[in-house]
Amino acid sequence: MIPIALRVSALRPTAVNAILAEVRATPGPKVSLMRGEPDLPTPGHIVEAAAKSLAAGRTMYADQRGEPKLREAIAVKLLRDNGLHYDPATEILVTTGGTFGIYAALAAMLDEDDAVLVPDPVYDAYLSPIRLTGAVPVAVPSAIVNGRFVLTVEALEEAWTPPCRALLLNTPWNPTGTVLTRQELTEIAAFCVRRNLTIISDEIYEAIVYEGHEHISPAVMARDRTVVVNALSKTYAMTGWRVGYVAAPPEFVRAMLLILQQSSRGPATFVQDAAAVALAGPQDCVAANLAEYSRRRELVLNSLPHVLAPEGGFFALLDLRELGLPSDLIRKRLLTEYGIIVVHGAAYGAGGEGTLRVSFASGGEVLKCGLNNLREALAR
């Protein structure tokens, strides 16, 4: 038998992958309100740019930092959308999606037995990369206050211990839908300065915010100790293209580049060419996608009871704590008895217990049918 490294025993399938295995083993028709993948097509001008790049023979090795044109487009985007100045030559690294950006940041930062503060609940795929480095994720409990999940400095201070090296943030925050405010981020940044922590900021949902809420990067408050991680997957419906980027101080980008050179080596050249067009070209498609997600959000709010109205992203949490049942039990009954696929809140940490995550990344009849079925099933 081929031996398996001990560190692999600390890894777990993501909640979505684990549930998909159950779905495949469950007979009967089903409707999914689970996946975080837009059903909208990649905008035509981006697809056309990739085709032109392919036709021009742009299929050779890419610059491992990222093609200069794309890094320049990222720098322009960060200034235009976030008010942040980054040097495209030294402070930006193009990565194979946002997932690899997070992994490269963690791997470049953490040593054995270090620790990372992680809000609870939070996207569960953050935890395994932390463990893979030999470090330990430390849950920071959040609370539902006035219909939204809140992360307080008091909770951060209580969770902090000397081995902590970083705080991993996601705003808009999956699965809660919270968009951290300027005041919240200012207080969190001050805490990180006080405790000498680096902020790893996953900003993948930054373009999907509602009702006057504003995405603000923690780098606005603490640029020199923030690693901004982003990708084009959600903003431009480019999930399968696997192209993202990291912005950070030069010495840290150099460290992440060493990780990248020994692993993914970055996205294909023609993909990077298309990504540059996406960032630098017309942004009408971003506004159109947001308008569509806003309509779907309204449908969710009008169709289901006990919804915590999402401020950003395309997930809504149902607060079913009054039922007094484990969220995974509710999820399994919805699947086996009604053919409805959702994610239980406890999959994202103890703070998510008693909730269900409903995705409106897909719309049309799938969403309408799924919401109708879910409402009827919960009523029963």
Secondary structure, 3 states (H helix, E strand, C coil): CCCCCHHHHHCCCCHHHHHHHHHHCCCCCCEECCCCCCCCCCCHHHHHHHHHHHHCCCCCCCCCCCCHHHHHHHHHHHHHHHCCCCCCCCCEEEECHHHHHHHHHHHHHCCCCCEEEEEECCCHHHHHHHHHCCCEEEEEECEEECCEEECCHHHHHHHCCCCEEEEEEECCCCCCCCCCCHHHHHHHHHHHHHCCCEEEEECCCCCCECCCCCCCCCHHHHHHHEEEEEECCCCCCCHHHCCEEEECCHHHHHHHHHHHHCCCCCCCHHHHHHHHHHHHCCCHHHHHHHHHHHHHHHHHHHHCCCEECCCECCEEEEECHHHCCCHHHHHHHHHHHHCEECEEHHHHCHHHCCEEEEECCCCHHHHHHHHHHHHHHHHC
